[in-house]
Amino acid sequence: MPVTDAIGDFLTRLRNAQRAHHRTVDAPASKLKIAIADILKDQGYIAGYELLSENGAVQPTLRLHLKYYQGKPVIREIRRVSKPGIRRYAAVDELPRVYNGLGIAIVSTSKGVMTDKDARRQNVGGEIICTVW
């Protein structure tokens, strides 16, 4: 059965892999997932990622290298906000502050995918993809 919410599936794979203390997690790649992985790496939530393309594969695979601190996952919570059934958009002054600035919200804007802090700095709103803490 095909996945209807690819980003939700990606975040669930990440969440489940961290709970099982895996070192890496694989997911089908897309431009949006790569942008999310890039933000997670820049903000220090994952150790890194790589793009794998096997011979004959229709879609490349995105492999995330997970990060732990003293045996516990660095990502305490990652939650999907905007879902296919109900999209969540916010103007720049309505962007959420996740855990009073300790976490981040990943926002898809007209200027690309960025954190809520970067969106405020560039004075743009957009679709709130997920929150990470």
C-alpha positions in Angstrom: 0.0 0.0 0.0 1.5 3.4 -1.0 2.3 6.0 1.7 0.0 9.0 1.5 2.1 11.2 3.8 5.7 10.8 2.8 7.0 13.4 5.3 5.0 11.8 8.1 6.4 8.4 7.2 10.0 10.0 7.2 9.5 11.5 10.6 8.1 8.3 12.0 11.0 6.3 10.7 13.4 8.7 12.4 11.4 8.6 15.7 11.3 4.8 15.7 14.9 4.3 14.8 16.0 6.6 17.7 13.7 4.8 20.2 15.4 1.5 19.1 18.9 3.1 19.4 19.8 2.5 15.7 22.9 4.2 14.4 21.3 5.0 11.0 17.9 5.1 9.4 17.0 4.8 5.7 14.1 6.5 3.9 13.2 7.1 0.2 14.7 10.5 -0.8 13.0 13.6 -2.0 14.1 17.3 -2.2 11.9 18.2 0.8 13.3 15.3 2.9 16.9 16.3 2.0 16.1 19.9 3.0 14.7 18.7 6.4 17.8 16.5 6.9 20.0 19.5 6.1 18.3 21.6 8.8 18.4 18.8 11.3 22.2 18.5 10.7 22.8 22.2 10.8 20.9 22.5 14.1 22.8 19.5 15.6 19.9 17.1 15.9 21.6 14.4 13.7 25.2 13.6 13.0 24.8 13.7 9.2 23.2 12.2 6.2 24.1 10.7 2.8 22.3 10.1 -0.4 22.6 6.5 -1.7 21.5 5.4 -5.2 21.7 1.7 -6.0 22.0 0.6 -9.5 18.6 0.2 -11.1 16.8 1.9 -8.2 14.0 4.2 -9.2 14.4 6.5 -6.2 17.6 7.2 -4.3 17.7 6.4 -0.5 18.4 9.0 2.2 20.5 7.6 5.1 20.5 9.6 8.3 23.2 9.1 10.9 21.5 9.5 14.3 23.0 11.3 17.2 22.9 10.4 20.9 24.1 12.1 24.1 24.9 10.0 27.1 22.9 7.1 25.6 19.7 9.2 25.0 18.5 10.4 21.6 19.3 14.1 20.9 15.8 14.5 19.3 13.5 14.3 22.3 10.3 14.9 20.2 9.6 15.4 16.5 6.0 16.1 15.6 4.3 16.6 12.2 2.3 19.8 12.2 0.9 20.3 8.7 -0.7 17.1 7.5 -2.3 16.2 4.1 -5.8 16.4 5.7 -5.3 19.7 7.4 -2.5 22.0 6.2 -1.1 24.5 8.8 0.1 27.9 7.5 1.4 30.8 9.5 2.3 34.4 8.8 5.7 35.6 10.1 4.3 37.0 13.3 2.3 33.8 14.0 5.2 31.3 13.7 5.4 29.1 16.8 8.2 29.3 19.3 9.0 25.6 20.2 9.7 25.2 23.9 10.4 28.9 24.2 13.1 28.9 21.6 14.9 25.7 22.7 13.4 23.7 19.8 12.8 24.6 16.2 9.9 24.6 13.8 10.7 23.6 10.2 8.8 25.9 7.8 8.4 25.6 4.0 8.4 29.2 2.7 8.6 30.9 -0.7 12.3 31.3 -0.1 12.9 27.6 0.7 12.7 25.3 3.7 14.1 26.9 6.8 13.8 27.1 10.6 11.3 29.4 12.3 14.1 31.7 13.4 15.4 32.1 9.8 11.9 32.7 8.6 11.4 35.5 11.1 14.8 36.9 10.2 13.8 36.9 6.5 10.3 38.1 7.3 8.5 35.3 5.6 5.7 32.9 6.7 4.7 29.6 5.2 3.6 26.0 5.9 4.8 24.6 9.2 6.1 21.1 8.4 7.1 19.9 11.8 8.5 20.9 15.2 11.6 19.4 16.8 12.8 19.5 20.3 
